[in-house]
Amino acid sequence: MESKGPLYENIVYLELKRRLKLYRDAQLFYYKTKTGKEIDFLLMEKSNLQLIQVSADISDKNTLLREKRALLEAAKEIGIKEGMIINGNIKDSTVEDGTRISIVPIWEFLLLTP
């Protein structure tokens, strides 16, 4: 069975690119922490920074932990207090180490007003 992860990442990328057209000074990047953890998207809109991870299935505790650790490390490095994990079907929110992590199903992300 083929993984939906790359498909979800591509959908989120295309939606973020579409939203960038609404903002003049916004930019989209990939981010890698000093220890090599990868963040799928770093959205920079003027002085507002947003970290976004994409994972099709975070029902596995190890997958969720990996995504959270990367977000927390990146948030600390760049000095922000929130991040987002877009996934297949789980909606939740948590605060860890002073950083708020929003867990959002992909369908809801696509419906969010930019």
PyMOL commands that place a pseudoatom at each C-alpha (Angstrom):
pseudoatom trace, name=CA, resn=MET, resi=1, chain=A, elem=C, hetatm=0, pos=[0.000, 0.000, 0.000]
pseudoatom trace, name=CA, resn=GLU, resi=2, chain=A, elem=C, hetatm=0, pos=[1.372, 3.387, -1.001]
pseudoatom trace, name=CA, resn=SER, resi=3, chain=A, elem=C, hetatm=0, pos=[1.992, 6.051, 1.655]
pseudoatom trace, name=CA, resn=LYS, resi=4, chain=A, elem=C, hetatm=0, pos=[-0.289, 9.081, 1.646]
pseudoatom trace, name=CA, resn=GLY, resi=5, chain=A, elem=C, hetatm=0, pos=[2.378, 11.239, 3.302]
pseudoatom trace, name=CA, resn=PRO, resi=6, chain=A, elem=C, hetatm=0, pos=[3.923, 12.654, 0.103]
pseudoatom trace, name=CA, resn=LEU, resi=7, chain=A, elem=C, hetatm=0, pos=[0.452, 13.286, -1.331]
pseudoatom trace, name=CA, resn=TYR, resi=8, chain=A, elem=C, hetatm=0, pos=[-0.598, 15.198, 1.798]
pseudoatom trace, name=CA, resn=GLU, resi=9, chain=A, elem=C, hetatm=0, pos=[2.627, 17.238, 1.732]
pseudoatom trace, name=CA, resn=ASN, resi=10, chain=A, elem=C, hetatm=0, pos=[2.008, 18.143, -1.896]
pseudoatom trace, name=CA, resn=ILE, resi=11, chain=A, elem=C, hetatm=0, pos=[-1.601, 19.166, -1.192]
pseudoatom trace, name=CA, resn=VAL, resi=12, chain=A, elem=C, hetatm=0, pos=[-0.495, 21.376, 1.715]
pseudoatom trace, name=CA, resn=TYR, resi=13, chain=A, elem=C, hetatm=0, pos=[2.337, 22.865, -0.370]
pseudoatom trace, name=CA, resn=LEU, resi=14, chain=A, elem=C, hetatm=0, pos=[-0.034, 23.776, -3.202]
pseudoatom trace, name=CA, resn=GLU, resi=15, chain=A, elem=C, hetatm=0, pos=[-2.528, 25.309, -0.779]
pseudoatom trace, name=CA, resn=LEU, resi=16, chain=A, elem=C, hetatm=0, pos=[0.186, 27.347, 0.942]
pseudoatom trace, name=CA, resn=LYS, resi=17, chain=A, elem=C, hetatm=0, pos=[1.450, 28.560, -2.448]
pseudoatom trace, name=CA, resn=ARG, resi=18, chain=A, elem=C, hetatm=0, pos=[-2.116, 29.566, -3.332]
pseudoatom trace, name=CA, resn=ARG, resi=19, chain=A, elem=C, hetatm=0, pos=[-2.434, 31.467, -0.068]
pseudoatom trace, name=CA, resn=LEU, resi=20, chain=A, elem=C, hetatm=0, pos=[0.905, 33.202, -0.639]
pseudoatom trace, name=CA, resn=LYS, resi=21, chain=A, elem=C, hetatm=0, pos=[-0.653, 34.967, -3.605]
pseudoatom trace, name=CA, resn=LEU, resi=22, chain=A, elem=C, hetatm=0, pos=[-2.966, 36.705, -1.101]
pseudoatom trace, name=CA, resn=TYR, resi=23, chain=A, elem=C, hetatm=0, pos=[-0.031, 38.217, 0.790]
pseudoatom trace, name=CA, resn=ARG, resi=24, chain=A, elem=C, hetatm=0, pos=[2.612, 40.431, -0.795]
pseudoatom trace, name=CA, resn=ASP, resi=25, chain=A, elem=C, hetatm=0, pos=[5.531, 39.839, 1.564]
pseudoatom trace, name=CA, resn=ALA, resi=26, chain=A, elem=C, hetatm=0, pos=[4.947, 36.176, 2.434]
pseudoatom trace, name=CA, resn=GLN, resi=27, chain=A, elem=C, hetatm=0, pos=[7.501, 33.460, 1.718]
pseudoatom trace, name=CA, resn=LEU, resi=28, chain=A, elem=C, hetatm=0, pos=[7.551, 29.692, 2.104]
pseudoatom trace, name=CA, resn=PHE, resi=29, chain=A, elem=C, hetatm=0, pos=[10.595, 27.679, 3.169]
pseudoatom trace, name=CA, resn=TYR, resi=30, chain=A, elem=C, hetatm=0, pos=[11.719, 24.263, 4.349]
pseudoatom trace, name=CA, resn=TYR, resi=31, chain=A, elem=C, hetatm=0, pos=[13.512, 24.311, 7.710]
pseudoatom trace, name=CA, resn=LYS, resi=32, chain=A, elem=C, hetatm=0, pos=[16.133, 22.014, 9.199]
pseudoatom trace, name=CA, resn=THR, resi=33, chain=A, elem=C, hetatm=0, pos=[17.080, 22.290, 12.857]
pseudoatom trace, name=CA, resn=LYS, resi=34, chain=A, elem=C, hetatm=0, pos=[20.664, 22.358, 14.072]
pseudoatom trace, name=CA, resn=THR, resi=35, chain=A, elem=C, hetatm=0, pos=[20.374, 18.671, 14.980]
pseudoatom trace, name=CA, resn=GLY, resi=36, chain=A, elem=C, hetatm=0, pos=[18.967, 17.735, 11.563]
pseudoatom trace, name=CA, resn=LYS, resi=37, chain=A, elem=C, hetatm=0, pos=[15.242, 17.506, 12.308]
pseudoatom trace, name=CA, resn=GLU, resi=38, chain=A, elem=C, hetatm=0, pos=[13.187, 18.511, 9.294]
pseudoatom trace, name=CA, resn=ILE, resi=39, chain=A, elem=C, hetatm=0, pos=[10.207, 20.862, 9.265]
pseudoatom trace, name=CA, resn=ASP, resi=40, chain=A, elem=C, hetatm=0, pos=[8.059, 20.568, 6.162]
pseudoatom trace, name=CA, resn=PHE, resi=41, chain=A, elem=C, hetatm=0, pos=[7.143, 24.252, 5.939]
pseudoatom trace, name=CA, resn=LEU, resi=42, chain=A, elem=C, hetatm=0, pos=[8.186, 27.543, 7.475]
pseudoatom trace, name=CA, resn=LEU, resi=43, chain=A, elem=C, hetatm=0, pos=[5.753, 30.238, 6.407]
pseudoatom trace, name=CA, resn=MET, resi=44, chain=A, elem=C, hetatm=0, pos=[7.041, 33.784, 6.807]
pseudoatom trace, name=CA, resn=GLU, resi=45, chain=A, elem=C, hetatm=0, pos=[4.495, 36.564, 6.519]
pseudoatom trace, name=CA, resn=LYS, resi=46, chain=A, elem=C, hetatm=0, pos=[6.126, 39.885, 7.420]
pseudoatom trace, name=CA, resn=SER, resi=47, chain=A, elem=C, hetatm=0, pos=[7.132, 39.354, 11.066]
pseudoatom trace, name=CA, resn=ASN, resi=48, chain=A, elem=C, hetatm=0, pos=[4.802, 36.365, 11.562]
pseudoatom trace, name=CA, resn=LEU, resi=49, chain=A, elem=C, hetatm=0, pos=[6.409, 32.903, 11.384]
pseudoatom trace, name=CA, resn=GLN, resi=50, chain=A, elem=C, hetatm=0, pos=[4.497, 29.639, 11.246]
pseudoatom trace, name=CA, resn=LEU, resi=51, chain=A, elem=C, hetatm=0, pos=[5.918, 26.101, 11.423]
pseudoatom trace, name=CA, resn=ILE, resi=52, chain=A, elem=C, hetatm=0, pos=[3.937, 23.326, 9.744]
pseudoatom trace, name=CA, resn=GLN, resi=53, chain=A, elem=C, hetatm=0, pos=[4.522, 19.585, 9.777]
pseudoatom trace, name=CA, resn=VAL, resi=54, chain=A, elem=C, hetatm=0, pos=[2.548, 17.220, 7.541]
pseudoatom trace, name=CA, resn=SER, resi=55, chain=A, elem=C, hetatm=0, pos=[1.994, 13.543, 8.332]
pseudoatom trace, name=CA, resn=ALA, resi=56, chain=A, elem=C, hetatm=0, pos=[-0.776, 11.406, 6.873]
pseudoatom trace, name=CA, resn=ASP, resi=57, chain=A, elem=C, hetatm=0, pos=[-1.094, 9.237, 9.984]
pseudoatom trace, name=CA, resn=ILE, resi=58, chain=A, elem=C, hetatm=0, pos=[-0.079, 10.262, 13.497]
pseudoatom trace, name=CA, resn=SER, resi=59, chain=A, elem=C, hetatm=0, pos=[-2.029, 7.536, 15.287]
pseudoatom trace, name=CA, resn=ASP, resi=60, chain=A, elem=C, hetatm=0, pos=[1.294, 5.812, 15.993]
pseudoatom trace, name=CA, resn=LYS, resi=61, chain=A, elem=C, hetatm=0, pos=[2.793, 7.325, 19.180]
pseudoatom trace, name=CA, resn=ASN, resi=62, chain=A, elem=C, hetatm=0, pos=[6.330, 7.305, 17.745]
pseudoatom trace, name=CA, resn=THR, resi=63, chain=A, elem=C, hetatm=0, pos=[5.272, 9.207, 14.623]
pseudoatom trace, name=CA, resn=LEU, resi=64, chain=A, elem=C, hetatm=0, pos=[3.427, 11.827, 16.665]
pseudoatom trace, name=CA, resn=LEU, resi=65, chain=A, elem=C, hetatm=0, pos=[6.378, 12.159, 19.038]
pseudoatom trace, name=CA, resn=ARG, resi=66, chain=A, elem=C, hetatm=0, pos=[8.804, 12.611, 16.119]
pseudoatom trace, name=CA, resn=GLU, resi=67, chain=A, elem=C, hetatm=0, pos=[6.644, 15.359, 14.579]
pseudoatom trace, name=CA, resn=LYS, resi=68, chain=A, elem=C, hetatm=0, pos=[6.228, 17.143, 17.921]
pseudoatom trace, name=CA, resn=ARG, resi=69, chain=A, elem=C, hetatm=0, pos=[9.946, 16.983, 18.753]
pseudoatom trace, name=CA, resn=ALA, resi=70, chain=A, elem=C, hetatm=0, pos=[10.877, 18.542, 15.412]
pseudoatom trace, name=CA, resn=LEU, resi=71, chain=A, elem=C, hetatm=0, pos=[8.318, 21.337, 15.880]
pseudoatom trace, name=CA, resn=LEU, resi=72, chain=A, elem=C, hetatm=0, pos=[9.406, 22.047, 19.445]
pseudoatom trace, name=CA, resn=GLU, resi=73, chain=A, elem=C, hetatm=0, pos=[13.082, 22.178, 18.517]
pseudoatom trace, name=CA, resn=ALA, resi=74, chain=A, elem=C, hetatm=0, pos=[12.462, 24.448, 15.526]
pseudoatom trace, name=CA, resn=ALA, resi=75, chain=A, elem=C, hetatm=0, pos=[10.125, 26.719, 17.506]
pseudoatom trace, name=CA, resn=LYS, resi=76, chain=A, elem=C, hetatm=0, pos=[12.796, 27.145, 20.168]
pseudoatom trace, name=CA, resn=GLU, resi=77, chain=A, elem=C, hetatm=0, pos=[15.502, 27.881, 17.580]
pseudoatom trace, name=CA, resn=ILE, resi=78, chain=A, elem=C, hetatm=0, pos=[13.533, 30.582, 15.803]
pseudoatom trace, name=CA, resn=GLY, resi=79, chain=A, elem=C, hetatm=0, pos=[11.826, 31.952, 18.899]
pseudoatom trace, name=CA, resn=ILE, resi=80, chain=A, elem=C, hetatm=0, pos=[8.150, 31.277, 18.320]
pseudoatom trace, name=CA, resn=LYS, resi=81, chain=A, elem=C, hetatm=0, pos=[5.560, 29.663, 20.567]
pseudoatom trace, name=CA, resn=GLU, resi=82, chain=A, elem=C, hetatm=0, pos=[3.347, 27.647, 18.236]
pseudoatom trace, name=CA, resn=GLY, resi=83, chain=A, elem=C, hetatm=0, pos=[3.326, 25.115, 15.436]
pseudoatom trace, name=CA, resn=MET, resi=84, chain=A, elem=C, hetatm=0, pos=[0.913, 22.967, 13.468]
pseudoatom trace, name=CA, resn=ILE, resi=85, chain=A, elem=C, hetatm=0, pos=[0.735, 19.309, 12.511]
pseudoatom trace, name=CA, resn=ILE, resi=86, chain=A, elem=C, hetatm=0, pos=[-1.548, 18.604, 9.566]
pseudoatom trace, name=CA, resn=ASN, resi=87, chain=A, elem=C, hetatm=0, pos=[-2.644, 14.984, 9.357]
pseudoatom trace, name=CA, resn=GLY, resi=88, chain=A, elem=C, hetatm=0, pos=[-5.273, 12.609, 8.036]
pseudoatom trace, name=CA, resn=ASN, resi=89, chain=A, elem=C, hetatm=0, pos=[-8.001, 12.755, 10.643]
pseudoatom trace, name=CA, resn=ILE, resi=90, chain=A, elem=C, hetatm=0, pos=[-6.965, 13.768, 14.180]
pseudoatom trace, name=CA, resn=LYS, resi=91, chain=A, elem=C, hetatm=0, pos=[-7.883, 17.117, 15.716]
pseudoatom trace, name=CA, resn=ASP, resi=92, chain=A, elem=C, hetatm=0, pos=[-6.242, 18.140, 18.971]
pseudoatom trace, name=CA, resn=SER, resi=93, chain=A, elem=C, hetatm=0, pos=[-4.215, 20.846, 20.638]
pseudoatom trace, name=CA, resn=THR, resi=94, chain=A, elem=C, hetatm=0, pos=[-1.491, 20.637, 23.234]
pseudoatom trace, name=CA, resn=VAL, resi=95, chain=A, elem=C, hetatm=0, pos=[1.045, 22.851, 24.945]
pseudoatom trace, name=CA, resn=GLU, resi=96, chain=A, elem=C, hetatm=0, pos=[4.494, 21.400, 25.507]
pseudoatom trace, name=CA, resn=ASP, resi=97, chain=A, elem=C, hetatm=0, pos=[7.530, 23.300, 26.784]
pseudoatom trace, name=CA, resn=GLY, resi=98, chain=A, elem=C, hetatm=0, pos=[5.557, 26.527, 26.418]
pseudoatom trace, name=CA, resn=THR, resi=99, chain=A, elem=C, hetatm=0, pos=[4.804, 25.888, 22.731]
pseudoatom trace, name=CA, resn=ARG, resi=100, chain=A, elem=C, hetatm=0, pos=[1.255, 25.385, 21.482]
pseudoatom trace, name=CA, resn=ILE, resi=101, chain=A, elem=C, hetatm=0, pos=[0.888, 22.614, 18.914]
pseudoatom trace, name=CA, resn=SER, resi=102, chain=A, elem=C, hetatm=0, pos=[-2.311, 22.547, 16.881]
pseudoatom trace, name=CA, resn=ILE, resi=103, chain=A, elem=C, hetatm=0, pos=[-3.126, 19.175, 15.343]
pseudoatom trace, name=CA, resn=VAL, resi=104, chain=A, elem=C, hetatm=0, pos=[-5.439, 19.676, 12.393]
pseudoatom trace, name=CA, resn=PRO, resi=105, chain=A, elem=C, hetatm=0, pos=[-7.006, 17.259, 9.886]
pseudoatom trace, name=CA, resn=ILE, resi=106, chain=A, elem=C, hetatm=0, pos=[-6.046, 18.112, 6.318]
pseudoatom trace, name=CA, resn=TRP, resi=107, chain=A, elem=C, hetatm=0, pos=[-9.649, 18.757, 5.292]
pseudoatom trace, name=CA, resn=GLU, resi=108, chain=A, elem=C, hetatm=0, pos=[-9.982, 21.356, 8.046]
pseudoatom trace, name=CA, resn=PHE, resi=109, chain=A, elem=C, hetatm=0, pos=[-6.707, 23.021, 7.077]
pseudoatom trace, name=CA, resn=LEU, resi=110, chain=A, elem=C, hetatm=0, pos=[-7.974, 23.356, 3.526]
pseudoatom trace, name=CA, resn=LEU, resi=111, chain=A, elem=C, hetatm=0, pos=[-11.134, 25.038, 4.811]
pseudoatom trace, name=CA, resn=LEU, resi=112, chain=A, elem=C, hetatm=0, pos=[-9.312, 27.490, 7.112]
pseudoatom trace, name=CA, resn=THR, resi=113, chain=A, elem=C, hetatm=0, pos=[-9.576, 31.100, 6.045]
pseudoatom trace, name=CA, resn=PRO, resi=114, chain=A, elem=C, hetatm=0, pos=[-6.121, 32.386, 5.154]
for i in range(1, 114): cmd.bond("trace and resi %d" % i, "trace and resi %d" % (i + 1))
show_as sticks, trace
zoom trace
